[in-house]
Amino acid sequence: MEISWLGHSCFIIKGKKKIVITDPYHPSLGYSLGQPKADIVTLSHLHPGHSYIEGILNNPRQIKGPGEYEIVGTFITGIATFHDDKKGEIKGKNTIYLIEIDDMALCHLGDLGHRLTPQLAEELGVIDILFLPVGETSTIPLDIAVEIVGQLNPHVVIPMHYKTEILAMNLQPVDKFLKKMGIRDLEVKPKLSVTQSSLPANTQVVVLDYPRTL
């Protein structure tokens, strides 16, 4: 499996049989989405920064909310959550996606806005790769982000939804999350290539770079 970050909460997950893209964003965010192809697109909530389906080629299958989906060996479970800690009264709903592909379990938290209850953490089960929002604004604060890492104990954590030099949003940078995790001098990678057998034994944070030009 190969995972690349296009910026914000958008990733390309290339499995053996299918390509999944998460939360495609509108170009107004500042990143270059390009014209990626996908078989499946997941949308955590219907906001321009997370649901710009027009930017994806190949007429992908769109998954827009809670439920169970199977697309040629790829299993996706959408779990209803909220975009705030007031049960959606302020910012509405959010969908967490559990993506089972190439014998690995990936979890994309979208714009989660609250703690994971023990019941929800148990429902998510064993997570191999966790896509975690760490920019604080519009999502969980850093203390809760770190708490979730401890709850789910994934093999790999990939930060997302944070401030970069070209993002047109006022989020916190990834460095603050890394400091909370006690990590220094982490090398940014262009992509992550991983198999079930190559997953690290202990939780590892992987920071991915975003494309500068496409």
C-alpha positions in Angstrom: 0.0 0.0 0.0 1.2 3.5 -0.8 -0.2 6.6 1.0 0.4 10.1 -0.2 -0.8 13.4 1.4 -2.3 16.1 -0.9 -2.7 18.5 2.0 -5.3 19.2 4.7 -7.3 16.0 5.3 -6.9 14.6 1.8 -4.9 11.4 1.2 -4.5 9.0 -1.7 -4.4 5.4 -0.5 -3.3 3.1 -3.3 -4.1 -0.5 -2.5 -3.5 -3.6 -4.7 -7.0 -3.4 -6.2 -8.5 0.0 -5.4 -7.5 3.6 -4.9 -9.2 5.5 -2.1 -9.1 9.3 -1.7 -10.2 10.9 1.6 -11.7 14.4 2.0 -10.8 16.2 -1.2 -10.6 20.0 -0.8 -11.6 23.0 -2.8 -8.6 24.8 -4.4 -9.3 27.9 -2.4 -7.5 26.3 0.6 -4.2 27.0 -1.2 -3.1 23.4 -1.9 -2.8 21.9 -5.4 -5.2 19.0 -5.6 -4.3 18.3 -9.2 -6.5 15.8 -11.0 -6.1 12.6 -9.1 -8.0 9.4 -10.0 -9.8 7.2 -7.5 -12.2 4.3 -7.3 -13.6 5.4 -3.9 -13.9 8.8 -2.2 -14.8 9.3 1.4 -16.3 12.6 2.7 -16.2 13.1 6.4 -18.6 16.1 6.2 -20.0 18.3 3.5 -17.7 21.3 3.7 -15.7 22.6 0.7 -12.4 21.8 2.5 -13.5 18.1 2.8 -15.9 17.3 0.0 -14.7 18.7 -3.3 -15.6 15.7 -5.3 -15.5 17.7 -8.6 -11.7 17.6 -8.3 -11.5 13.8 -8.6 -11.4 11.9 -11.9 -12.6 8.4 -12.8 -16.2 8.9 -11.5 -15.4 7.3 -8.1 -17.9 5.7 -5.7 -18.8 8.4 -3.2 -19.2 7.5 0.5 -20.8 10.4 2.4 -21.8 9.1 5.8 -22.3 6.3 8.3 -22.9 2.8 7.1 -21.1 -0.3 5.8 -19.7 -0.4 2.3 -17.9 -3.1 0.3 -16.2 -2.3 -3.0 -14.2 -5.1 -4.6 -12.3 -6.3 -1.6 -12.2 -2.9 0.1 -14.4 -2.6 3.2 -15.4 0.8 4.6 -17.4 1.5 7.7 -18.6 5.0 8.4 -19.2 5.8 12.0 -21.4 8.8 13.1 -19.6 11.4 15.3 -19.8 15.2 15.7 -17.8 18.2 14.6 -17.9 19.7 18.0 -18.2 18.7 21.7 -21.9 19.8 21.9 -23.3 16.8 20.0 -23.2 18.8 16.7 -25.2 21.8 17.9 -22.4 24.2 16.8 -20.7 22.7 13.7 -22.9 19.7 12.9 -22.0 16.0 12.2 -18.7 14.3 11.2 -18.1 10.8 10.0 -15.1 8.6 11.0 -14.1 6.1 8.4 -12.6 2.7 9.1 -11.0 1.5 5.8 -10.0 -2.1 5.5 -7.7 -2.6 2.6 -4.7 -4.8 1.8 -5.2 -6.7 5.2 -4.8 -3.4 7.1 -7.2 -1.3 9.1 -7.0 2.5 8.4 -8.9 5.1 10.4 -9.6 8.6 9.2 -11.1 10.8 11.9 -12.2 13.6 9.6 -13.0 16.8 11.6 -13.7 15.0 14.9 -14.6 17.6 17.5 -14.8 15.6 20.7 -13.2 12.8 22.8 -13.6 9.2 21.9 -15.9 7.4 24.4 -14.6 4.0 25.5 -17.5 2.4 23.5 -16.5 4.2 20.3 -12.8 3.3 20.8 -13.8 -0.3 21.2 -16.0 -0.1 18.1 -13.1 1.1 16.0 -11.0 -1.9 17.2 -7.4 -2.5 16.2 -6.1 0.3 14.0 -3.0 -0.1 11.9 -2.8 3.5 10.5 -4.5 6.5 12.1 -5.1 9.8 10.2 -5.3 12.3 13.1 -6.3 16.0 12.9 -3.8 18.0 14.9 -4.4 21.7 13.9 -6.9 22.2 16.8 -9.1 24.9 15.1 -12.4 23.3 14.0 -11.3 19.9 15.5 -10.1 18.4 18.7 -7.5 20.1 20.9 -4.0 18.6 21.1 -4.5 17.0 24.5 -7.4 15.0 23.1 -5.4 14.2 20.0 -2.7 12.7 22.1 -5.3 10.9 24.3 -6.8 9.3 21.2 -3.4 8.0 20.2 -3.1 6.3 23.6 -6.7 4.9 23.3 -6.3 3.4 19.9 -2.6 2.5 20.1 -2.2 2.4 16.3 1.0 1.2 14.6 1.3 4.4 12.6 -0.1 7.9 13.2 -0.2 10.3 10.2 -1.0 13.9 11.3 -3.4 16.0 9.1 -5.5 19.2 9.1 -2.7 21.5 10.4 -1.1 24.8 9.3 1.4 24.8 6.5 3.1 27.7 4.6 0.4 27.6 1.8 -2.8 26.7 3.7 -5.3 29.6 3.7 -6.6 28.7 7.2 -5.6 29.6 10.7 -4.6 26.3 12.1 -1.8 25.2 14.5 1.4 23.8 12.9 2.3 20.1 13.3 5.3 21.0 15.4 3.0 21.6 18.4 1.6 18.0 18.2 5.1 16.5 17.8 6.2 18.4 20.9 3.2 17.0 22.8 4.2 13.5 21.7 7.8 14.1 22.7 9.1 13.9 19.2 12.0 15.9 17.8 13.8 16.1 14.5 11.3 14.0 12.6 12.1 13.5 8.9 9.2 14.5 6.5 8.5 11.8 4.0 7.1 12.2 0.4 4.9 9.1 0.9 4.5 6.0 3.0 4.9 2.5 1.5 3.7 -0.1 4.0 2.5 -3.7 4.2 1.1 -5.6 7.1 4.4 -7.3 7.8 6.3 -4.0 7.7 4.2 -2.2 10.3 6.2 -1.0 13.3 5.8 -2.8 16.6 5.3 0.4 18.5 3.4 3.5 17.6 5.3 5.6 15.1 4.4 9.1 13.9 4.9 9.7 10.1 4.7 13.2 8.8 4.1 13.4 5.0 5.0 16.2 2.7 2.4 17.7 0.3 2.9 18.3 -3.4 4.3 21.8 -4.2 3.6 21.5 -8.0 1.6 19.0 -10.0 
